Each structure stands twice: as structure tokens, then as C-alpha cells.
Amino acid sequence: MTVSLELWFVGAMRGLHERFRSTFRSLPCLLGMFAVVYFGYHAIQGENGILAIMSLEQQIERAEAERVRLTAVEQRLLNHVTLLNPPSIDRDMLDEQARRTLNLAHPHELVIMRSDDAAFD
């Protein structure tokens, strides 16, 4: 009985050792797969990942459109100021500004009110 118990124990240890060796052999593969999944996730979802870059590109496009719009407004305002500049004053622009500021008109004139943004066109 002792011999069969020893043989069983040796066989069990050998089986355990084989399982451990096969697990130990697959450990680098498992670690490699984990690393690929980890870095893949962060390449997509991370702070500097694909989705973050796409979001930044959309913000850049919106900011560029806003810059173009504001540049056009600035150009209109500069043109308006240039027309009211004393060395090269435009009498029609001066008359228009005076009438708008004083809210006056001749009785025979037709006054068409426009929004403030359209007034600078």
C-alpha cells in the first residue's frame, strides 16, 4: 500500500508539475495579449488617443470658422471707421451716423430700420 501511495503521489506531482509548466509557458503569451489590449484601449480612448485627436480636430475647425467670421466682422468695422476718419470723411456716412444717433429725419424721408449687424454691411 505504501508503494502504490508513493506512485500515486509521484504521478500526481508529475501531473501538477506538467500543468504548472504549461501554465508557465503560456504566461508570456497571456501577458503579451494583455499588453496589446491595454495599449490598444488607450490608443483609442486615452488622453492622446484617436477619439481625443478627432475631438481636437473638430474644435480646431470650429475655432477656424469663428476666426474667419470675426475677421470679416473686423474688416467691416475697419471699413466703417475708415469712412468716418477725419482726413477722408464720407459725407453720406457722417449723415447716416448723425441721423441714427440723433434719431432725426426730414418729414418727406422714408426711414427703413435694420438690425445693428446689418447696419455695418
N, CA, C and O of each residue as an XYZ file, in Angstrom:
484
protein
N       0.815     -1.181      0.000
C       0.000      0.000      0.000
C       0.860      1.246      0.000
O       0.486      2.249     -0.609
N       1.937      1.211      0.630
C       2.825      2.356      0.691
C       3.420      2.643     -0.671
O       3.589      3.802     -1.049
N       3.738      1.593     -1.410
C       4.316      1.766     -2.737
C       3.293      2.387     -3.673
O       3.621      3.295     -4.437
N       2.063      1.910     -3.620
C       1.038      2.469     -4.508
C       0.727      3.911     -4.126
O       0.437      4.729     -4.999
N       0.783      4.234     -2.849
C       0.572      5.612     -2.411
C       1.702      6.504     -2.898
O       1.479      7.644     -3.305
N       2.908      5.975     -2.852
C       4.058      6.748     -3.340
C       3.956      6.949     -4.851
O       4.225      8.039     -5.355
N       3.568      5.901     -5.566
C       3.416      6.031     -7.017
C       2.306      7.029     -7.366
O       2.435      7.817     -8.303
N       1.227      6.980     -6.604
C       0.136      7.931     -6.838
C       0.607      9.353     -6.579
O       0.288     10.264     -7.343
N       1.364      9.544     -5.506
C       1.860     10.857     -5.142
C       2.834     11.377     -6.200
O       2.782     12.548     -6.576
N       3.729     10.493     -6.681
C       4.687     10.872     -7.722
C       3.931     11.220     -9.001
O       4.251     12.210     -9.659
N       2.949     10.429     -9.350
C       2.145     10.700    -10.546
C       1.378     12.010    -10.415
O       1.284     12.793    -11.360
N       0.830     12.228     -9.218
C       0.099     13.477     -9.001
C       1.028     14.678     -9.080
O       0.671     15.708     -9.652
N       2.195     14.553     -8.519
C       3.171     15.649     -8.562
C       3.647     15.896     -9.993
O       3.836     17.039    -10.409
N       3.838     14.801    -10.738
C       4.264     14.935    -12.124
C       3.172     15.656    -12.931
O       3.480     16.522    -13.749
N       1.916     15.307    -12.707
C       0.795     15.968    -13.389
C       0.697     17.433    -12.998
O       0.453     18.303    -13.834
N       0.895     17.687    -11.704
C       0.874     19.070    -11.228
C       2.023     19.867    -11.833
O       1.862     21.024    -12.221
N       3.174     19.227    -11.904
C       4.342     19.869    -12.485
C       4.112     20.174    -13.974
O       4.502     21.239    -14.451
N       3.484     19.249    -14.705
C       3.195     19.468    -16.126
C       2.185     20.603    -16.309
O       2.320     21.423    -17.217
N       1.183     20.641    -15.446
C       0.202     21.740    -15.523
C       0.875     23.075    -15.244
O       0.620     24.069    -15.925
N       1.724     23.083    -14.250
C       2.431     24.304    -13.912
C       3.329     24.744    -15.061
O       3.385     25.931    -15.381
N       4.027     23.806    -15.679
C       4.904     24.127    -16.805
C       4.110     24.651    -17.987
O       4.534     25.602    -18.643
N       2.956     24.042    -18.270
C       2.156     24.515    -19.404
C       1.572     25.901    -19.112
O       1.481     26.744    -20.005
N       1.183     26.125    -17.869
C       0.697     27.447    -17.485
C       1.827     28.458    -17.558
O       1.643     29.574    -18.046
N       2.975     28.072    -17.082
C       4.133     28.958    -17.093
C       4.565     29.267    -18.519
O       5.024     30.375    -18.801
N       4.424     28.304    -19.416
C       4.767     28.534    -20.824
C       3.776     29.488    -21.487
O       4.166     30.271    -22.353
N       2.524     29.437    -21.103
C       1.526     30.301    -21.716
C       1.488     31.693    -21.073
O       0.811     32.585    -21.583
N       2.193     31.884    -19.982
C       2.195     33.167    -19.297
C       2.719     34.301    -20.182
O       2.078     35.351    -20.206
N       3.822     34.173    -20.906
C       4.261     35.269    -21.787
C       3.221     35.606    -22.860
O       3.036     36.774    -23.202
N       2.562     34.606    -23.376
C       1.516     34.845    -24.382
C       0.357     35.628    -23.755
O      -0.159     36.569    -24.358
N      -0.043     35.238    -22.551
C      -1.125     35.942    -21.860
C      -0.726     37.381    -21.542
O      -1.519     38.306    -21.716
N       0.508     37.562    -21.077
C       0.980     38.912    -20.787
C       1.050     39.750    -22.065
O       0.725     40.938    -22.049
N       1.467     39.145    -23.152
C       1.505     39.849    -24.435
C       0.114     40.267    -24.895
O      -0.083     41.389    -25.361
N      -0.843     39.363    -24.761
C      -2.220     39.690    -25.147
C      -2.774     40.802    -24.257
O      -3.456     41.707    -24.737
N      -2.480     40.729    -22.968
C      -2.924     41.774    -22.052
C      -2.321     43.124    -22.449
O      -3.016     44.140    -22.436
N      -1.029     43.139    -22.800
C      -0.370     44.385    -23.199
C      -0.995     44.947    -24.470
O      -1.197     46.157    -24.574
N      -1.306     44.084    -25.439
C      -1.928     44.543    -26.680
C      -3.296     45.143    -26.396
O      -3.625     46.204    -26.927
N      -4.088     44.491    -25.580
C      -5.419     45.007    -25.238
C      -5.299     46.328    -24.478
O      -6.022     47.281    -24.768
N      -4.398     46.385    -23.518
C      -4.221     47.585    -22.699
C      -3.806     48.772    -23.565
O      -4.426     49.833    -23.506
N      -2.762     48.594    -24.363
C      -2.288     49.692    -25.188
C      -3.263     50.016    -26.317
O      -3.376     51.174    -26.720
N      -3.960     49.020    -26.824
C      -4.983     49.268    -27.842
C      -6.120     50.110    -27.302
O      -6.589     51.033    -27.967
N      -6.564     49.792    -26.097
C      -7.631     50.577    -25.468
C      -7.195     52.029    -25.300
O      -7.941     52.949    -25.638
N      -5.991     52.233    -24.779
C      -5.521     53.596    -24.540
C      -5.183     54.325    -25.834
O      -5.211     55.555    -25.868
N      -4.867     53.598    -26.892
C      -4.631     54.246    -28.184
C      -5.931     54.808    -28.756
O      -5.910     55.766    -29.528
N      -7.053     54.214    -28.379
C      -8.348     54.686    -28.862
C      -8.992     55.648    -27.873
O      -9.415     56.739    -28.255
N      -9.069     55.250    -26.597
C      -9.803     56.007    -25.600
C      -8.945     56.941    -24.753
O      -9.492     57.762    -24.016
N      -7.662     56.846    -24.832
C      -6.778     57.579    -23.933
C      -6.792     59.080    -24.140
O      -7.459     59.600    -25.035
N      -6.036     59.765    -23.288
C      -5.961     61.220    -23.333
C      -5.417     61.715    -24.673
O      -5.835     62.768    -25.155
N      -4.514     60.988    -25.264
C      -3.957     61.334    -26.565
C      -4.361     60.318    -27.625
O      -3.655     60.142    -28.618
N      -5.482     59.656    -27.421
C      -5.934     58.613    -28.334
C      -6.628     59.164    -29.561
O      -6.721     60.376    -29.757
N      -7.106     58.259    -30.372
C      -7.742     58.609    -31.641
C      -8.985     59.473    -31.419
O      -9.191     60.454    -32.133
N      -9.809     59.117    -30.440
C     -11.029     59.887    -30.195
C     -10.710     61.292    -29.697
O     -11.395     62.247    -30.064
N      -9.679     61.430    -28.868
C      -9.282     62.751    -28.387
C      -8.758     63.603    -29.536
O      -9.037     64.800    -29.598
N      -8.008     63.001    -30.437
C      -7.476     63.747    -31.585
C      -8.619     64.186    -32.494
O      -8.603     65.303    -33.010
N      -9.608     63.320    -32.696
C     -10.755     63.695    -33.523
C     -11.513     64.857    -32.891
O     -11.946     65.772    -33.592
N     -11.674     64.823    -31.579
C     -12.350     65.910    -30.877
C     -11.573     67.210    -31.015
O     -12.166     68.266    -31.232
N     -10.253     67.144    -30.893
C      -9.428     68.341    -31.048
C      -9.507     68.891    -32.470
O      -9.523     70.107    -32.663
N      -9.556     68.012    -33.456
C      -9.676     68.472    -34.846
C     -11.008     69.188    -35.069
O     -11.063     70.177    -35.801
N     -12.079     68.697    -34.446
C     -13.374     69.361    -34.566
C     -13.329     70.732    -33.890
O     -13.883     71.700    -34.412
N     -12.677     70.816    -32.740
C     -12.540     72.108    -32.055
C     -11.733     73.087    -32.900
O     -12.045     74.277    -32.952
N     -10.696     72.581    -33.558
C      -9.878     73.443    -34.427
C     -10.710     73.956    -35.590
O     -10.609     75.130    -35.948
N     -11.532     73.096    -36.188
C     -12.387     73.522    -37.300
C     -13.375     74.586    -36.854
O     -13.583     75.572    -37.561
N     -13.996     74.397    -35.674
C     -14.936     75.398    -35.167
C     -14.226     76.716    -34.878
O     -14.748     77.786    -35.190
N     -13.038     76.642    -34.283
C     -12.290     77.863    -33.975
C     -11.862     78.573    -35.260
O     -11.870     79.802    -35.322
N     -11.493     77.811    -36.277
C     -11.102     78.406    -37.558
C     -12.290     79.109    -38.216
O     -12.138     80.200    -38.766
N     -13.469     78.489    -38.160
C     -14.675     79.122    -38.713
C     -15.006     80.397    -37.942
O     -15.384     81.406    -38.536
N     -14.865     80.349    -36.633
C     -15.116     81.538    -35.808
C     -14.109     82.638    -36.132
O     -14.468     83.814    -36.172
N     -12.852     82.265    -36.362
C     -11.822     83.246    -36.713
C     -12.143     83.913    -38.047
O     -11.988     85.125    -38.195
N     -12.588     83.123    -39.011
C     -12.941     83.682    -40.321
C     -14.113     84.645    -40.185
O     -14.113     85.723    -40.780
N     -15.110     84.250    -39.397
C     -16.275     85.116    -39.186
C     -15.864     86.414    -38.504
O     -16.291     87.494    -38.913
N     -15.038     86.315    -37.468
C     -14.612     87.515    -36.751
C     -13.701     88.400    -37.596
O     -13.714     89.623    -37.450
N     -12.921     87.798    -38.467
C     -12.084     88.586    -39.375
C     -12.959     89.397    -40.324
O     -12.651     90.552    -40.618
N     -14.044     88.802    -40.802
C     -14.966     89.524    -41.684
C     -15.638     90.680    -40.934
O     -15.784     91.776    -41.475
N     -16.043     90.428    -39.695
C     -16.651     91.497    -38.888
C     -15.634     92.604    -38.648
O     -15.966     93.786    -38.743
N     -14.405     92.229    -38.341
C     -13.351     93.219    -38.113
C     -13.123     94.056    -39.373
O     -12.950     95.272    -39.290
N     -13.124     93.417    -40.518
C     -12.904     94.135    -41.774
C     -14.034     95.118    -42.040
O     -13.794     96.242    -42.480
N     -15.279     94.689    -41.770
C     -16.415     95.606    -41.950
C     -16.303     96.798    -41.016
O     -16.558     97.933    -41.418
N     -15.921     96.543    -39.763
C     -15.794     97.635    -38.802
C     -14.646     98.570    -39.177
O     -14.773     99.787    -39.043
N     -13.537     98.020    -39.641
C     -12.414     98.862    -40.069
C     -12.814     99.738    -41.260
O     -12.428    100.904    -41.339
N     -13.580     99.172    -42.170
C     -14.065     99.940    -43.312
C     -14.980    101.072    -42.835
O     -14.905    102.197    -43.329
N     -15.823    100.761    -41.888
C     -16.742    101.742    -41.333
C     -15.974    102.869    -40.643
O     -16.303    104.042    -40.820
N     -14.967    102.522    -39.870
C     -14.155    103.528    -39.169
C     -13.374    104.374    -40.171
O     -13.236    105.584    -39.991
N     -12.868    103.744    -41.219
C     -12.112    104.467    -42.241
C     -12.992    105.520    -42.920
O     -12.526    106.616    -43.230
N     -14.255    105.186    -43.149
C     -15.168    106.140    -43.777
C     -15.460    107.331    -42.866
O     -15.796    108.412    -43.350
N     -15.334    107.140    -41.550
C     -15.586    108.230    -40.608
C     -14.301    108.909    -40.143
O     -14.352    109.792    -39.287
N     -13.172    108.522    -40.678
C     -11.883    109.099    -40.307
C     -11.829    110.544    -40.809
O     -12.145    110.782    -41.975
N     -11.438    111.530    -39.967
C     -11.478    112.947    -40.370
C     -10.748    113.296    -41.667
O     -11.295    114.082    -42.440
N      -9.551    112.771    -41.968
C      -8.923    113.174    -43.243
C      -9.704    112.719    -44.481
O      -9.643    113.379    -45.518
N     -10.432    111.611    -44.389
C     -11.143    111.108    -45.568
C     -12.600    110.803    -45.214
O     -13.102    109.712    -45.483
N     -13.261    111.777    -44.611
C     -14.621    111.522    -44.133
C     -15.587    111.433    -45.319
O     -15.505    112.214    -46.267
N     -16.483    110.483    -45.245
C     -17.519    110.306    -46.256
C     -18.772    111.022    -45.752
O     -19.318    110.663    -44.708
N     -19.223    112.025    -46.488
C     -20.345    112.842    -46.018
C     -21.622    112.012    -45.861
O     -22.401    112.246    -44.937
N     -21.840    111.053    -46.749
C     -23.033    110.207    -46.626
C     -22.980    109.367    -45.343
O     -23.993    109.210    -44.662
N     -21.802    108.832    -45.018
C     -21.652    108.033    -43.800
C     -21.857    108.917    -42.570
O     -22.488    108.499    -41.599
N     -21.324    110.138    -42.612
C     -21.491    111.067    -41.494
C     -22.960    111.412    -41.310
O     -23.462    111.446    -40.187
N     -23.649    111.669    -42.425
C     -25.073    111.984    -42.359
C     -25.853    110.801    -41.785
O     -26.726    110.970    -40.934
N     -25.520    109.601    -42.267
C     -26.207    108.395    -41.774
C     -25.986    108.210    -40.270
O     -26.930    107.913    -39.538
N     -24.762    108.382    -39.814
C     -24.464    108.216    -38.383
C     -25.151    109.289    -37.541
O     -25.660    108.999    -36.459
N     -25.165    110.518    -38.033
C     -25.821    111.608    -37.293
C     -27.316    111.348    -37.170
O     -27.897    111.539    -36.102
N     -27.942    110.910    -38.264
C     -29.382    110.643    -38.216
C     -29.699    109.456    -37.283
O     -30.692    109.467    -36.556
N     -28.830    108.440    -37.326
C     -29.048    107.282    -36.455
C     -28.858    107.661    -34.985
O     -29.641    107.244    -34.132
N     -27.829    108.444    -34.689
C     -27.544    108.816    -33.307
C     -28.597    109.774    -32.759
O     -29.061    109.612    -31.630
N     -28.972    110.768    -33.555
C     -29.937    111.769    -33.095
C     -31.381    111.325    -33.290
O     -32.304    111.942    -32.758
N     -31.572    110.253    -34.054
C     -32.911    109.715    -34.324
C     -33.794    110.780    -34.993
O     -34.947    110.980    -34.611
N     -33.224    111.454    -35.998
C     -33.943    112.507    -36.721
C     -34.042    112.154    -38.192
O     -33.207    111.430    -38.733
N     -35.080    112.680    -38.830
C     -35.256    112.528    -40.272
C     -36.147    113.671    -40.760
O     -36.918    114.236    -39.983
N     -36.042    114.009    -42.039
C     -36.920    115.021    -42.626
C     -38.312    114.422    -42.793
O     -38.460    113.207    -42.925
N     -39.325    115.276    -42.786
C     -40.695    114.749    -42.911
C     -40.945    113.994    -44.202
O     -41.771    113.081    -44.210
N     -40.276    114.326    -45.287
C     -40.541    113.671    -46.564
C     -39.668    112.426    -46.781
O     -39.765    111.795    -47.833
N     -38.826    112.062    -45.817
C     -37.940    110.909    -45.980
C     -38.623    109.629    -45.504
O     -39.445    109.634    -44.588
N     -38.256    108.555    -46.150
C     -38.728    107.225    -45.754
C     -37.592    106.546    -44.987
O     -36.489    106.400    -45.515
N     -37.853    106.134    -43.753
C     -36.829    105.525    -42.896
C     -37.076    104.029    -42.827
O     -38.168    103.581    -42.477
N     -36.042    103.258    -43.166
C     -36.117    101.793    -43.092
C     -35.173    101.359    -41.983
O     -33.964    101.573    -42.080
N     -35.704    100.758    -40.940
C     -34.894    100.335    -39.797
C     -34.338     98.934    -40.073
O     -35.055     98.042    -40.525
N     -33.048     98.767    -39.792
C     -32.385     97.480    -39.946
C     -31.755     97.077    -38.623
O     -31.582     97.906    -37.730
N     -31.415     95.808    -38.502
C     -30.756     95.363    -37.269
C     -29.358     95.957    -37.210
O     -28.828     96.399    -38.230
N     -28.757     95.971    -36.029
C     -27.424     96.576    -35.854
C     -26.370     95.894    -36.699
O     -25.504     96.569    -37.255
N     -26.417     94.542    -36.815
C     -25.420     93.834    -37.598
C     -25.520     94.195    -39.073
O     -24.497     94.334    -39.744
N     -26.721     94.347    -39.579
C     -26.899     94.657    -40.995
C     -26.534     96.097    -41.296
O     -26.274     96.427    -42.453
N     -26.504     96.980    -40.284
C     -26.179     98.372    -40.499
C     -24.734     98.569    -40.910
O     -24.408     99.581    -41.529
N     -23.856     97.626    -40.583
C     -22.443     97.763    -40.897
C     -22.067     97.107    -42.211
O     -20.882     97.041    -42.538
N     -23.031     96.619    -42.976
C     -22.720     95.982    -44.267
C     -22.296     96.999    -45.292
O     -21.999     96.640    -46.431
